[in-house]
Amino acid sequence: MEHAQGTDAGIVLAGRYRLGDVLGRGGMGKVWRAHDEVLHRTVAVKELTAGLYAAEADRAVLHARTQKEARAAARITHPGVVTVHDVIEYDHRPWIVMQYVDGPSLADAAKESGEVEPREAARIGLHVLSALRAAHGAGVLHRDVKPANVLLARDGQVLLTDFGIAAIEGDSTITRTGELVGSIDYLAPERVRGGDPGPASDLWSLGATLYTAVEGTSPFRRSSPISTMQAVVTEEPPPPLRGGALEPVITALLRKDPADRPTAEETERMLLDAMEGRRPRAAQAHVPTQRVSEEQLRAFAAPDGSTAHLAQPLPPPPAPPYTSAPGSGGGRWRVVLLVLVLAALLGGAAGLAAMKFGDESADTSGGTRERSTAGPAPSPSSSTVPSADPAVEESAPDETPDGWKRVQDPEGFSLLVPEGWERRTENGQIDYTPDGGAHRMRISLDPQPDFDNPLDHMRSIEKDLAARLPGYARLTMESNTFRDRPGSRWEFTWVESKDHPGPRHGIDQMYFAGTGGPEYALYLTGPAEDREETRQLFETMLRSWQPPESAG
């Protein structure tokens, strides 16, 4: 048998595979580009460098693992799985000769660009899922799905590689007792706990891989292996803010309990939706409900337990969602908003720390309430329901659908509202509602916005509050053009516990009316069960919106 204390380019393995340059390195070894001098083709050769320094017993384990990888890959017939051509021995170690893929790994692509566009990430996820389903059908679990093992060919093909720690159903376990193999921050929680993995474990790793693709960073990686494992088992990942339509799919795949994750078939349907730019509604069945702990509530509670004194000095809370430099025009807004945020947190109300998301129960400003005893809002007739595109042209003042009326607000703007909806104000907010806020339109203005664009504004709000509001879940958030001006649209749900208890749904359109402002926010909320009606009402509201003449 050939033997050497190192490996260099130019060496010929098994009389036919001439090594070229190194394509990649990992904890267990290297992958070389090589030339098959018999078939005159380029191949990839995997070298287990760990075997150079291992004891004889450990070398035997590595040898067995390599043989197992080759057998696992050989059992899977699928174009998305890297083909194994040969297994040879050199330098007392096994080497795997594989299909060469001309292109980077997903890890390299994400590192180079900082993030992968959500629809492209969904496409990649579909290919990886297809390969995993073929593997699972052959009785093989991959057990190390991660961005470095997803290869992106120049022609658009996506391939899954490195079945080195795959488990074949019926095979004896090669790893030693207590040994944890795989990349820790991509291991499913049940594997970290020492439980038996299953197909759902590979799907969890796929979710973590897609998170890294769109965010550019691993969701659970911490400063040490122990803290990383703890995060995998006990912590929820930060919301993938760049996930777009893919965000709920990632959230569903990263459920801690395997039974709560979608099946491969469900995941496929959701990824298809996300690839086409649609947010998959099926994912909501797998989105966890977030809770606010008693400790968090006590930290923000006034001494008498009420919310009316929240404008007084508080125990040190987390940093407020908005800050203004001294002298900036947005300071007064931000003080009011912090009060509203805390009140919303305590009451479970509809406040989401933005201009238009206040708690109607915390009327600390002495504002007037113009309530109506009218019933729920009428839905627009089919002839008046506008396009779902928020950038559609505004309706003329005389184009008022049945059951609606145009109001000229004292603040200078006008819009259509359903009959029976009346104006009320509080804390500088302007609402139109038929039922005390269960259904509510809200119009807000920030004369000097602190952000360069509405999307950044929305992301800042969400980043700070997503973990605080019970059951918060983003449905969509994206930039758009509204009335030929930069805008953004946000749709979400949460669970309210006080004045209007139960699941809630909100939809919001922000836009800059001029260069650098002012910024308007047009918001509508209602019970989650009325979601479709809320969307229809919202579209009519947008079509009819006429800002003050000075705002353009």
N, C-alpha and C positions, 0 to 999 in steps of 0.2 A: 504494500500500500504506500502511496506517496505521502510524504510528511514534510512539513515546513513550519517554522516558527512565526511566520507572517504570510500575508497574501499581498501580491502586487499585481498591478495591471500588466497584461501580457501573458500571464500564466494561462496554460491550456488545461482545462479540467476534463478528465475522462477522454482525452485525446481528441476533443471536438469543440469545447466551449472556451473560447479565448476571452478572458476578462478585459473589459475596457475601463470606463470611469465609474465612480461610485454615484449611484442615483439617490441614495438616502441612507440614513443611519438611524438606529433605534437602540433601546436598552439591550436587546438581545442580539443584534447583529447589523449587517450591512446588506444593501441590495445593489448589485452591480449590473451595468449594461454589459452584455457579452455578445459575441458573434458565434453562431453555430456554423462551424466550418464544414459540416456534412450537408446540411440543408440550406446553407447560405441565407440565414435569416438572423435578425436581431432578437435576442431573448433577454430576460431578466434572471439573474441568479442570486438567490438568497443565501448569504453566509451567516452562520451562527457564531459570531465572534466570542460569545460568552463561553463556548466550549474550550477556547484556548487556555483558559485559566481555571477551569473547573476540575474538581476532583473526579476520580474515575467513576464513582457512583453517580455524581451529578451529570457527568458527560453521558452516561447511559440514559438518564432521564431526558436530557435534551435530544438525544438521538431518537428516543421513543416519541417525543413530541413532534419532531420533524416528520417522522414516518406517519404519525397520526394526521398531521396537517395535509400531507399529500393524499392520504386515503380519504380524508373528509372532502377535500376539493374534488377528488376524482368521482365521488358519489353524486356530485351535483352537475347536472347538465343544464346550463343556463348561460346565455350570452353576457349576462351581467356579473358572472363570477370568473375571476382570472383563472385561465387554464394552467394546470401543472403538466409540464411535458416530461419531466424526468426527475429522479432522485439519485444522486451519486454520492460517493464518499471521497473526501480529500482531507489530508491533515488530521486523520482520525475523527473527522466530523462529517455529518451529512449536509449536503447542499441541495437546494431545490431549484430546478430550472423551470422557469415560468414564462407565460406569455408576456411580452414586452408591451407596455402601454405608453404611447407617446403623448405625454401630458402630465400636468402636476396633480398632486393630491388635493383634496378639498381643503386640507389644513394649509397647504401652501397658497392656494387660491385665496382663502379667507385672509391669510396673513398679508398677502400682497396688496389686496384691494381694501382691506379693512372690514368688508362685509360683502355678502352675496345678496343680490336682489331677491326678494321673497318668492317671486314666481319661478325664478331659476332654481332657488333652493328647493321649492316644492317639486320641480321636475327631477332634480337630483334625488330627492327623497323617494320619489316613485320608483326610480331605477333600483335604488338600494333595497327598497321594500320588496320589489319583484325578485331580486336575488335572494333575499332572506326567506321569502315564501318558498322558493325552490329548495333552499337548504333545509328548512323546517320540514318540507314534504319528504325529504330524503333522510329525515331523522337526525339532522345536524344542526346544532346551535353554534352560532359564530362565537359569541361571548367576548368579542373585542371590537365591536362596531365603534368607530371613532373617525374623525375627519382624516387622519393620516392613512386610514385603510380604505378610503373612498378615492378612486382614481378617476380623473376627468380627461378623457382622450380628446385630442384636438378636433376630432370629427363629431364631437358631441356625445359620444358613448360614455356611459358611467359604469364603472366596474368595482366590485367589492373584492378585496384581497385579504391575505393573511388570516387563514383559518388555523393558525398555529396553536391556539388554545381551544379550538372547537371541541365540543363533546359529541361523540357519535353514540346514539342510543344503543345500549347493549355492550359498549366497550368498558373495560375496567378503567378506573380513574388513574391517570398518570401522576397528577400532582400529589404532593405529600400532604399529610394531615395538617390543617391549619394554613396551608399556603393559599394566598390570594393572588390570582393572576389576572392580568388585564390592566388597562389604564384606569386609575382609581376614580377620576372625575367623570368617567363614562360608564362606570359600573352601576347596575341597577341596585336600589336599596336592599332588595332581598338577597343579593349576592354579597353585599358588604356585611349583612347580618349573618351570613353563613348558611342561608337557606338554599334550597335547590333551585337553580335557574330553569326557566322555560322560555318558550317563544316570546312571551311578554317582556322578558328581560332584554332581549335583543331590540324590541320595539322601544323600550325606555332609552336604550343607548342611541337609537336612531333619533329620538326626540332631543337628546342632549347634543347630538351631532348637528342637527338642523338649527338648534339654538346658536351654537358656535358659528355656524355658517352666516346667519343673518346679523348677529351681534358682534362678531369678531372676537369673542372671548368665551371661554368655557363657563357654564352657569354655576358650577360648584367648586371650581379650583380655588384653594385657599393657600395659606403660607406654608402648610405642612401636610404630609399624608394623613395624619390623624384628624386634623381640622377639616380636611377635604372629605374624609369618610363621614365625619359627623354631619357636615353640610348635606351630603347625599342622603343621609338617613333622616335628618330632622328638619332641614330648612327648605322652604319653598324658594325656587329661583326668582330673581327679579323679573318682572314682566319683560318679555322681548319687545322693546319699543320699536324696533325696526322690522318686526315680523310681518306687518301688514295682514293679509288674509291668512298667512301661515301661523299667526300667533296662537289662535285657539287650538290648532292641531298640536303644536309643540306643548302647550299647557296640558292637553289631554294625555299625550304620551308620557309626560313626566309625573303622572300620579304615583304616589309612593306605593300604594297597594296594587299589585299586578291585576287584581280583579276589577279595579276601577279604570284600567286603561282600555282604549278601543282595541278591537280585534284587528288582525291584518286586513280583513275585508273592509271594515269600517275605515281604517286608516287610509286605505287606497282610495276610497270614495272622497274622503276629506282632502287628500292631497290633490286629487284631480280638480276639485273645486278651487283650491288655493292656487293651483297652477294657472287656472283660467281667471284668476283675480277675484273669485267669489269667496266670501267668508263662509265656511261650512257650518251650517246651523247644527248639524249632528254633533259637532264637537262640544256644544254647550252641555250636553248630558254628562260629560266627563270633566267639566271644569269644577274645581273644588270651591266650596264656600269658605270665604275668609271670615274669621271672627276677631272681635276686639276683646282682649283680655280684661279682667277686672282691674288688673294693675294699670293698664293703659287708661281705663276710665277714671280711676282714682287720681292719676297723675294730672288730669285736665279738669277735675271737678272743682267747683267753688266750695268754700267751707260749708255752706248749707246744702250742698248737693244740687243746687239749681243751676240753670244756664244763664240767668239774668245778669250775673255779675262777672261774666267772662271778660268784660272789658277792663277789669281790674288786673293788677299784677298777678301772674300765674306761676306755679312751680315751673322750673326750667323745662320747657317742652322741646321737642325736636325743632330744628330750624324751620321757620315759616316758609311756605312755598314761594313767597315773593319777597324780595328785598329791593329797596330803592336807595340810590345814592342820595346823600343829603342834598336837598334843594330840588330833587327831581319831581316832576309833576305827578307821579303815580303814588306818592307816599300816603296820602289820605286814603286812597283806595285800598292799599295793602293792609293798613291797620284794621279797617272795617272787615276786610276779607279774612284776616286771621281770626277775628272774633267769630265770624260765620263758620269758618272751618271747624273750630273747636265746638261750637254749638251743634254743628251737624254730626260730629263724631259722637258726642254725648247722647244726642237724641236719635241717632240713626236716620236723620232726615236727609233731604235730597241735596245737601250742600256738598259741593266738590271743589271747594277752594278756588273757584274762579269767579269772575265778576257776576256771572249769572246764576251761580249755584249757591243760594243762601238757604238758611233754615227759616221757613215762614213762621215757625212757632217762637223764635227768639226775637221778638219785636222790642229791641232795646232802644230804638231810636224815636219811639213815639210816632211812627209813621201811620198814615191813614190806611184803612182797609175798606175797600169798596166791594163788599161781598155780594154775591147773588145767590138766590135760591134756585137758580136754574139747574136742570139736570145735566148729565154728561154731554160732552160735545157731540154735535152731529158730525157724521162723516160726509165729506164732499161727495157729490154725485159723481158717477163715473165720467160724466162729460167734463167735469172740472178738475179731476185729479191730474196734476201735472206730471211731467217726466221726472224720473228719479234723479236726473242730473241737476245738482244744485246751481249750475251756472246758466240755467234756462233764462230766457228773457222775462222781465217783469211784466205783470199784467197791467193793463190800463185801468185807471180808477173806475171806469164805468163797467168793467167786466167783473161784476160781483156775483158769484154763484149763489144759488138758492140756499138759504139757511146761514148765510154769512153777511157781515156788514163791514164797511170800511170805517176805521176810526182815525181821526186826526189827533195824535197825542199832543198834550201841552208841551212836550219836549221838542216838537217840530217834525217828528217822523210820522208816517202813517202806514197802516197795514190792514189786511183783512183779518177779522176774528169771527168765530162762530157766534150766531145770535145767542144771547144769554151770558156771554163771557164779559165780565166787567173788570175795570181797571182797579188796581190797588198798588200802593207803594210802601216800601219799607227799606231802611238802610240804603237809600239811594237806588234801589232796584225798582224796576217797573214791570209789573205782572199783569196778565189778563187770564182770568180763571172763572169757571162756572161753579166751582164746588170747594172753595177754600184752599185750593192748591193741589188737590189730588190730580187734576189735569191743569197744566199751567204753561202759558207762554211767558218767556222772560226776555226782555231786551236790555242790554247793558252796553255801556260806552266806557272806554278807557281813552281819555284825550291824548295821553302821551305813553304809548305802550313801551314796556321795558325790553321787548324782544324784537329781533329783526324781521320776523315773519310769524304768522299765526300758528303754523305747525310747531315751531319751537316753543311757543307759548303753551300749546296744548300738551306737548310732551313734558314740559316742566311741571304742569299741574298734575298730570297722571303719575309721573315718577314719584312725587312726594306723597300722593294720597292713595295710590292703588292698594297699598298694604294696610291702610288705616280703615277704609270703609268696608263694612261687612258685605261679603259676597260680590265685591266689585269684579266685573269682567268686561274687558273691551270687546266690542263687536267689530268696530272698524275705526281707523284713524288715518287720514290721508290728506295731502295737500290738494288744493283744487283752485279754480279760478271762479270767483263770484263777482258778477257785474264788471267783468274785465279787470278785476283787481285781485291781488294775491289773497288766497283764503285757505281754510282747512276745515275739514268736517270730522266729527267725532261722534260715535254712537256706542253706548255702553249700557250695562245693567248693574244693579246693586240691590241690596235688601234693606228696606227701611223698617224701623221698629216702633216709631212713635206716632206721629199724627196720621200718617197714611201707611200703616204697616203692610209689609209684604214685598214681593219682588217689584222693582221699579225699572223703568226704561227711560233713558234720556237721549236726545239727539241735539247736536249743537253745530252751528255754522259760525265761524269767525272770519272776518275779513278786514283788511286795511282800506278805509275809504279814500285815503290819499297816501302819498309817499311818507312813510314813517308814522302814519296814523291820521286821524283817530282810528281806533279799532272798535268795531261793533261785534257783539256776540248775540246771535239769535238762537234761542234755546227753547225746547219744548220737552215736557216730561209727562208721563202718565204711568199707570200700572203696566207691568210687563205683559199682562195678558191682553192689553190693548195695543200691542206693539205695532201691528199693521195699521191700525187707525191712527196712531200717533205719527207714523211716517207720512200718511196721506195728509194729515193736518199740517205737518211741518212743511211739506212741499208747497202747499197752497200759501202758507205763511211766507215762504221764501219768494215765491213768484210775485206776491203782492207788496213786498217790502219797498218802501220809499223813504230813504234817509232824509234828514233836514237838507234843505237846498244848499246850505253852506258846506255840507259834507260831500257833495257830489254824488 
